[in-house]
Amino acid sequence: MKDTLLNAMNRFKEQQHATHAPHRSNGSQAAAPPTVIYSRTRSVVISDEVLQRHRIQTGRESNQFSDAYKILRTQVIHRLRENNWNVLGITSPKEGEGKTLTSINLAIALAAEPTQTVLLVDADLRAPRLHEEFGLESSEGLTEFLLDDRTIENMLVSPGLGRLILLPGGRGTDHSSDVLTSPRMSALGKELKHRYASRVVIFDLPPVLGQADVLAFTPQLDALLLVVEEGKTTESELQQAMQILKGSVPILGTVLNKAGRDRLSLSKLKRANAGDVKQRG
């Protein structure tokens, strides 16, 4: 299956040379972007035991896994900067293929850069779990902001890992695709994108297959990373995900997780990279 998966990833690369659809807009339905007060961000201390148990790389480690994310950071930031992008979504064909771990470790690696900040948002609103990975108790988050008109500044968390800020997902909702396409989410997306030029916003998104959330959310994104897992993601599942996403958003690349020895595959990432992504109108 490994060879067929790589073949599918390479076909994905070739498909990305096609013209992407332009950003869609909610037009007059979108409210004015809400003002987020970042001085209220709550600081927490994440224990080393939690970080190690959840395979979160702080950048202080010296191992192949940590180095892989540093190289991924370099590849991603070059693509974002050359296209003047700063909003990245991370998804996978199915659950359990490493998208949340990739989102976290890439966000931490990016936040170690001295010239930028990173906001990591849990947008997997059917089953938000970003807070669990950091050993945090469940609290209000993006769902409460979108559905209950709560202010967002008290939901932001600084985990003490470089210039990283977290926005948890809050409670789960079965109506996630509707919530993610609401005028309130559109307004928030604009505020997050444009308030600070040096900030990268990463959305940990739901899986592509089986629900409409990712496709519905693509107007909020500049680009997307697709995470697949060796030995788990099938060629058919990858092809289905590619077909759903085709033309909706530029794909920076495909990350092959757990390649050989439970690590990120750098060579596979490079070979599967999406080539010269094209800006949307």
N, C-alpha and C positions, 0 to 999 in steps of 0.2 A: 504494500500500500504506500510505502514511503515514496517510491519512484512515481507512482501515479499522482500522488498529492503534489509533488514537486512539479510535475508536468502541468497540472492544473494551475499552480501558482504562476508558472511561466506564461501560460495562456492569459492569465489575469493581467500580467505585466503588459502583454501586447494589446489587450483591450483598452488599457488606460490611455493609449495614444488617441482614442476617439475624443471628440469634442464633448465637454461636460455641459450639462444644463446650467443656466444662470440661476443665481439666487432667486428664490421665490419670496414674496413678501406678503404679510397680512394686511398691508395697505392701511386704510383708515381705521381698521379694527384695533391696531396696536396702540396701546396706551403709551404715554410719555415714559421714558425709561426711569425706573425708581432710583432714588439716590441711596447708595449703600454706604453706611458709616463704618469704616474699617477700624476705627480706634476702639471699637467695642469688642474686637476679636478676642475670644477666650483662649488663653494659653494652657496647654496641658503637657505633662511629661509622660512620654511613652517608655515603658521599661524595656531594657535590652532583651529580656526574656520574651516579651510579646513580639518584638521585632524579629528575633531569631525564629520563633515558632511559626510566624507567618511569612518567613522568607523575605522580609522587607529589607532592602539594601540601603544603608544610610550613606554610603560613599566612603565611610571610614574603613570598610573591609578591603582586603587585598585578595580577591579571588576571581575566578573566571566569570562567575555569574555577575558580580558587581562591574567588572570591566566590560561585560557585554552591554550592560545598560548605559555605560558611559559612551560607548561607540554608537549605540542606538540614539542617544541624546544628540551626538554630533550630527548624525545623518538627518534626524528630524529637524533640528534647529536650522540647519543649512537650507532645507526645503522651505521651512516656514519663512525665513528671512528673505530669501530670494523672491518670494511671491508676496511679501508683505502680509502674511497671514499670522494669526495668533490664536485661533480657536480650533482645537483638534479633538475629534471624537475617537474613541477606541472601542471596538466591538469584536465579536467573534460569530461564527455561524451558529453555535449552540452554547448552552451553559457548560461551565466547568472546563473551559479550554485555556484559561489563564488571562482573560482580558482585564480583570480587576487587579491582579498582581502586576501585570504589565503597566496598567495605568498608574498604579502607586509608585512603582520603582522608576518609571520614566519621569513622573512628576518630581520625585525627589532628586533625580539626577539633573533635571533641568533647573530646579530651585537652587542647586549648588553653584550655578553660574552667577558671578557677581553683578551682572548688568540687568538682571530680570527677576521678576517674581512669578510665582505659579499659583493658580487657583485650580484645585482638583474638585470637581463636582460629581456627586453620585447621582446620575440621571437614570439609573436602573430602578425605576420607581415601583415596579411590580415586586421586586425583591431586593431592596436596598441593603447593602452589607458593607459599605466602606467603613462605617464606624466599627464594625466587628473586627475588621482586619487590624485596626489600630487599638483594639482592646478598650473601646469607649462604650459607655452605656448608650442605649437608644435614646434619642432626643429629637426635638423638632428639627426639621430640615426643609429641603426643597418642596416636598409635598405640602407641608403646612403653609409655606409661603404662597404656593400657587392656589391652594384650595381654601385656606382659612384666612387669607389676607394678613398673615403675620409679617412683621418686619424681619428682614433677613440678617441684619447686622449681629443680632444676638445668637445666631446659629453658626457663625463662622468660628472655626477652630484652628489655632496654630499648634501643630504637634512638635515644634522645636526642631524641625529638620530643614535647615536652610531657610530660604524665603518661600516656604510652602504654606498655603492656607487651604483648609478643607471646608467644603460645604456638604454636610451629610444629606442623605436622601429623605430622612424622616420616616414616617409610617408608609407601608406599602399600599398601593392602590391598584385595583383591577382596571381602572380607566386611564392607565398611564399614557397611552397614545393621544387621547383627547387633552390630557393635562399638559403634555409636552408641546402641543400645538396651540395652546391658549394664547390670547393677546398678552396676558400677564407674563408668560414665559418669553414671548417674543420681545417684550420690553426689557425684561431682565437680561436676555441675551445681548441686546444692543448695549446696555449699560456695562456689562462685563467686558465686552469686546473693546469698547471705545474709551473707557475712562482712563486707563493707563496704557500708554504705548509700549511699555516694557514688560507687560504682563502676558504670559501664556495661559490660556484657559483650556483645561483638559476635561472632557466629559466622559466619564465611565458609563457607557451606554448598555442597554440590554442586548442580548443576542439578536442576530438578524432574522433567523428562521422562526416561524411560528407566531410572530407578532409584528405589528406595523410601526412600532415605536421608532426604530432607527431611520427608516425611510421617511417617516413623517417629520423627524427632527433634522434632516439634512440641511434645510434652509438656514439653520442656526450655525452650521459648521463651515469652516474654510477647507478642511481636509479630514481624512479618516485613515486610521490604521486598523488593519484586520488581523486578528490573532487566531492562529490555528495551532492545534496540538498534534505532534507526531504520535501515531498509534491510536488516535481517537477521532480526529476529524477525517471524514472520508472525502474522496474526490467528488462524489456526488453532492455532498453537503457544501463543499467549497464552491462548486459550480452554481448551485442554487443561490448561495449568498451573493456571488458575483453578478448573477443575472438580476437579482433584486436591486442591487446598488448601482447597476450600470447606468451611467449618464447622470446620476443624481449628485455626486460629490467627487472631487479628486481623491484618489487613494494614494497615499504616500508610499505604502509598501505593505507587505504581508510578513508578519512576525511568526516564525516557526518556533513554537514553544516546546520544551522538553525534547530537544533534538539529541538523541543518543544518551545523554547523561543528565536528564532533569535540569537542563539549562536552556538559555536562549541560544538560538543558532545564528551566528553572525554571517557565515557564508551563505546560508539559505536566505537570510534576510536580504543580503546584497544582491544575490541572483534573482530574487523575487521582487526586487524593488520596482516601483511603478514607472521608472523612467522619468522623462521630463514632463511633469504635470503641467497642465495648461490652466491659466487663470480663467475664471468664469467672468462673464460680462456683468 
